[in-house]
Amino acid sequence: MTALVHTRADLAAALDGAGGEIAVVMTMGALHEGHRQLMRTARERSAFVVVTIFVNPLQFGPNEDFEKYPRTLDEDLAICRAEGVALVFAPSRDDVYPHGAPSITMDPGALGSILEGASRPGHFSGMLTVVEKLLLLTRAGVAYFGEKDFQQLALVRRMARDLELPVEIAGVPTVREIDGLALSSRNRFLSPDQRRSALALSRALREGATHTDPGAVLAAAGKILADEPGVLVDYLELTGADLGPVPAEGPARLLVAAKVGATRLIDNVPLTLHKEV
């Protein structure tokens, strides 16, 4: 039976009975199959899985969709129950930030200023701040994050390492629709025509990943995006596997962000580079 708590005190009382390693899946609600996969992966290792549902105001910019962000707690609870989640923590803003907006927040460093950080100033500071709070509040031994938000995953891993937090940060591969579109809570904002246009993102990444030379990777992916008039590209970037410099050979990551209509989407794929002979 999945328990629902809203306050820090009730969360602490529920965690006192966990009796083993606690796994956490942090979400902003509007749960979908990607979140389900995170829960299933967590359940494979830990009997006590906590899902947090909190739309964090700190990670939304002034022109972003905080007020429009879908809030579907009843549907989310049904999903958590179906996946065998032990506890759902759905706090209010005052429970997460009892002293108001924090005057001290996490600095994401140089890694937080590129890609999404360049387009969304302050986003990663707000994200890391709430993640650190929720890691402490949930007493998690392991936390699961999807690879779709790859920069988020990389930054949370870096924070846990640099601050020596006693938690493992585990990545879970991106879950996609049958047609290749990466699952996202924002997909519901797409019209049928926009959704067809959005498929150019995953097509571009797949095509790019068939190449092994950096220039060919970007050229192949870029052509598909340029040929889709309904997609306004923010960035298409090839990086190292940890978002560092592109290696001459070895694992790498191809990332894209674009607007389709008013909806901003992100996606990425891993690939391997090697010198062509």
C-alpha positions in Angstrom: 0.0 0.0 0.0 1.4 3.4 -1.0 1.3 6.0 1.7 1.0 9.7 0.9 2.5 12.4 3.1 2.8 16.1 2.7 4.9 17.4 5.7 8.4 16.9 6.9 7.2 15.4 10.2 5.0 12.8 8.5 7.8 12.0 6.1 10.3 11.4 8.9 7.8 9.2 10.7 7.2 7.1 7.6 10.9 6.7 6.9 11.5 5.5 10.5 9.8 2.3 9.4 11.6 1.8 6.2 13.8 -1.1 7.5 16.4 -1.1 4.7 18.0 1.0 1.9 15.8 3.8 0.8 15.6 4.6 -2.9 14.2 7.9 -4.2 12.8 9.0 -7.5 12.4 12.8 -7.7 9.7 14.1 -10.0 7.5 17.2 -10.6 4.5 15.0 -11.1 2.5 14.5 -14.4 4.0 11.1 -14.3 4.5 9.0 -17.5 6.1 5.8 -18.6 9.6 7.2 -18.2 8.8 7.8 -14.5 7.4 4.3 -14.2 10.7 2.9 -15.5 12.6 4.8 -12.9 10.3 3.3 -10.2 10.6 -0.2 -11.6 14.4 0.1 -11.7 14.4 1.4 -8.1 12.1 -1.5 -7.0 14.6 -4.1 -8.4 17.1 -3.0 -5.8 15.2 -1.5 -2.9 12.1 -2.6 -1.1 11.4 0.9 0.1 11.0 3.3 -2.8 10.0 7.0 -2.2 8.7 9.2 -5.0 8.7 12.9 -4.5 6.2 15.1 -6.3 7.1 18.8 -6.1 7.0 21.5 -8.8 10.0 23.4 -7.8 9.7 27.2 -8.4 13.4 27.8 -8.1 14.2 26.0 -11.4 11.7 28.0 -13.5 12.8 31.2 -15.2 10.5 34.3 -15.4 9.2 33.4 -18.8 8.8 29.7 -18.2 5.8 27.6 -17.5 5.7 27.2 -13.7 2.0 28.1 -13.5 1.1 26.0 -16.5 3.0 23.0 -15.4 0.5 20.1 -15.1 -0.4 19.1 -11.6 -2.1 15.7 -11.6 -1.7 14.3 -8.1 -4.6 11.7 -8.2 -3.3 10.2 -11.4 0.2 10.3 -10.2 -0.7 8.4 -7.0 -2.5 5.7 -9.0 0.7 5.2 -11.0 2.8 5.0 -7.9 0.5 2.4 -6.3 0.6 0.3 -9.5 4.4 0.3 -9.4 4.6 -0.7 -5.8 6.0 2.6 -4.4 6.1 2.6 -0.6 5.8 6.3 0.0 4.9 9.5 -1.9 6.1 12.8 -0.5 4.1 15.7 -2.0 5.1 18.7 0.0 4.0 22.3 -0.3 6.4 25.1 -1.1 6.4 26.1 2.6 7.4 22.6 3.6 10.4 22.5 1.2 11.4 26.2 1.8 10.1 26.9 5.3 12.1 30.1 5.6 11.0 31.4 2.2 13.1 31.5 -1.0 16.6 30.4 0.1 19.3 33.1 0.2 22.0 30.4 -0.2 21.7 28.0 -3.1 23.8 25.5 -5.0 26.3 26.8 -7.5 26.4 24.4 -10.5 29.8 25.7 -11.6 31.0 25.8 -15.2 29.0 22.7 -16.2 25.8 24.5 -15.3 26.5 27.4 -17.6 26.5 25.4 -20.9 23.7 23.8 -22.9 20.5 24.1 -20.8 22.3 26.4 -18.4 23.0 28.9 -21.2 19.4 28.9 -22.2 17.9 28.8 -18.8 19.9 30.9 -16.3 19.4 29.9 -12.7 17.7 26.6 -13.6 20.4 24.3 -12.4 21.1 26.2 -9.2 17.4 25.8 -8.4 17.4 22.1 -9.4 20.5 21.2 -7.4 19.2 23.1 -4.3 16.0 21.1 -4.2 17.7 17.8 -5.0 20.1 18.3 -2.1 17.2 19.1 0.2 15.2 16.1 -0.9 18.2 13.7 -0.6 18.6 14.8 3.0 14.8 14.7 3.8 14.3 11.3 2.2 17.5 9.7 3.7 18.1 8.1 0.3 20.9 5.6 -0.2 20.3 5.7 -4.0 18.6 8.2 -6.2 17.4 7.4 -9.8 17.4 10.0 -12.6 16.5 9.6 -16.3 19.2 10.1 -18.9 16.8 12.2 -21.0 17.7 15.1 -18.7 21.4 14.2 -19.1 22.9 17.5 -18.0 20.8 17.3 -14.8 22.0 13.8 -14.2 25.7 14.8 -14.7 25.3 17.8 -12.4 23.6 15.8 -9.6 26.4 13.2 -9.9 29.0 16.0 -9.7 27.3 17.5 -6.6 27.1 14.2 -4.8 30.8 13.6 -5.6 32.1 17.0 -4.7 30.1 17.4 -1.5 30.7 13.7 -0.5 27.0 13.0 -0.1 26.4 9.5 1.1 24.2 8.5 -1.8 24.5 6.7 -5.1 23.2 8.6 -8.2 22.0 6.1 -10.7 21.1 6.9 -14.4 18.3 5.1 -16.2 18.1 5.1 -20.1 15.6 7.4 -21.8 12.2 5.9 -22.4 10.6 6.6 -25.8 7.3 6.3 -27.6 7.1 3.7 -30.3 7.8 6.4 -32.9 11.0 7.5 -31.0 9.8 10.7 -29.3 11.4 10.9 -25.8 8.8 10.8 -23.1 8.3 14.2 -21.4 5.5 15.8 -19.3 5.7 18.6 -21.8 4.7 16.4 -24.8 1.0 16.9 -23.8 1.3 20.6 -24.9 2.0 19.5 -28.5 -0.7 19.6 -31.1 -0.8 16.6 -33.5 1.1 18.6 -36.2 3.6 19.8 -33.7 4.1 16.3 -32.4 5.0 15.1 -35.9 7.5 17.9 -36.2 9.0 17.0 -32.8 9.9 13.6 -34.2 12.7 15.3 -36.1 14.7 15.5 -32.8 15.0 11.8 -32.2 15.5 11.2 -36.0 18.4 13.6 -36.0 20.0 12.0 -33.0 19.6 8.5 -34.4 21.1 9.6 -37.7 24.0 11.4 -36.1 24.8 8.3 -34.0 25.3 6.2 -37.1 28.5 8.2 -37.8 31.8 8.1 -35.9 33.5 11.3 -37.1 32.5 14.4 -35.0 31.9 16.6 -38.1 29.8 13.9 -39.8 27.8 13.4 -36.7 26.8 17.0 -36.4 26.3 17.5 -40.2 23.9 14.5 -40.4 21.9 15.5 -37.4 21.8 19.2 -38.3 20.5 18.5 -41.8 17.4 16.6 -40.5 16.7 19.4 -38.0 17.2 22.1 -40.7 14.7 20.3 -43.0 11.9 20.4 -40.5 10.3 23.9 -40.5 8.3 23.3 -37.4 11.4 23.0 -35.2 13.4 26.0 -33.9 16.8 24.6 -32.7 18.3 26.1 -29.6 21.4 23.9 -29.6 22.8 20.8 -31.2 26.0 19.8 -29.4 28.4 16.9 -29.4 30.3 16.5 -26.1 32.3 13.9 -24.2 30.4 11.2 -22.3 30.5 13.4 -19.1 29.7 16.6 -21.1 33.3 17.5 -21.2 35.4 18.1 -24.5 34.7 15.9 -27.5 37.2 13.0 -27.4 39.2 11.9 -30.5 37.9 8.4 -29.8 35.6 6.8 -27.4 32.2 7.4 -25.7 30.4 10.7 -26.4 27.0 12.3 -26.1 24.9 14.1 -28.8 22.4 16.5 -27.3 19.6 18.7 -28.8 17.2 21.3 -27.5 14.5 22.9 -29.7 11.2 24.7 -29.5 8.2 23.1 -31.3 5.5 25.7 -31.2 5.7 27.1 -27.7 7.0 23.9 -26.2 10.7 23.4 -25.5 12.0 19.8 -25.8 15.3 18.2 -25.1 16.8 14.9 -26.1 20.2 13.1 -26.3 21.8 9.8 -27.3 25.1 8.2 -26.4 27.5 7.3 -29.3 31.0 6.2 -29.9 33.6 8.1 -31.9 36.6 6.7 -33.6 39.0 7.7 -36.3 37.8 6.7 -39.8 40.4 5.0 -42.0 
